[in-house]
Amino acid sequence: MKKIVIEFNPDGVSKIDAQGFQGQSCALATRELELALGGSPTDVDRKPKPDFYATTGNTNSLRN
């Protein structure tokens, strides 16, 4: 199941955790939240989890 968890620390720092996503779909799902909380793309500190590097198993191959 996909879900997005947002934590707000007392010091004002927020953390967004995308759970159940694979590949770059997590970045697409959290982009608007990151911009709303961070203000600009340069303010966002992303730390990809192993799922970020996972593939969905769909590959395209060229056939002659």
C-alpha distance (Angstrom), angle and dihedral (degrees) to the residues before:
residue distance angle dihedral
M1 . . .
K2 3.79 . .
K3 3.77 119.4 .
I4 3.78 139.9 156.3
V5 3.81 119.5 -137.9
I6 3.81 120.1 -163.3
E7 3.82 121.1 -165.2
F8 3.80 124.0 -167.8
N9 3.79 116.7 -159.3
P10 3.82 122.6 -152.9
D11 3.82 89.4 -113.7
G12 3.82 90.1 62.5
V13 3.79 97.1 -104.3
S14 3.79 115.0 133.3
K15 3.80 128.7 -158.0
I16 3.81 126.6 -159.1
D17 3.79 118.7 -159.8
A18 3.81 118.7 -170.5
Q19 3.79 109.0 -158.1
G20 3.79 126.6 -167.5
F21 3.80 95.8 16.8
Q22 3.81 125.7 123.5
G23 3.76 130.1 -153.3
Q24 3.77 118.4 -13.8
S25 3.80 93.7 -26.5
C26 3.82 87.6 96.2
A27 3.81 91.0 59.3
L28 3.79 91.1 49.0
A29 3.81 91.8 48.1
T30 3.81 94.6 50.3
R31 3.80 100.7 35.7
E32 3.81 97.3 98.2
L33 3.81 92.1 45.4
E34 3.80 91.3 49.4
L35 3.78 91.5 50.8
A36 3.80 92.0 47.2
L37 3.80 93.0 49.7
G38 3.81 99.4 34.3
G39 3.76 100.8 36.6
S40 3.80 97.8 -137.8
P41 3.82 138.2 24.1
T42 3.81 90.8 -106.6
D43 3.82 90.6 59.9
V44 3.81 92.9 59.4
D45 3.81 116.8 98.3
R46 3.82 107.0 -161.5
K47 3.77 121.9 -166.6
P48 3.81 108.0 -173.3
K49 3.80 117.4 -143.1
P50 3.83 122.9 -144.7
D51 3.84 89.8 -92.8
F52 3.81 88.1 65.2
Y53 3.80 89.2 67.3
A54 3.83 94.6 44.5
T55 3.74 120.6 108.9
T56 3.77 125.7 -138.6
G57 3.80 93.2 -132.9
N58 3.79 93.2 -111.5
T59 3.75 110.2 123.4
N60 3.75 129.3 173.1
S61 3.76 117.8 -141.9
L62 3.75 129.8 -174.0
R63 3.80 115.6 -119.6
N64 3.77 123.1 -158.6
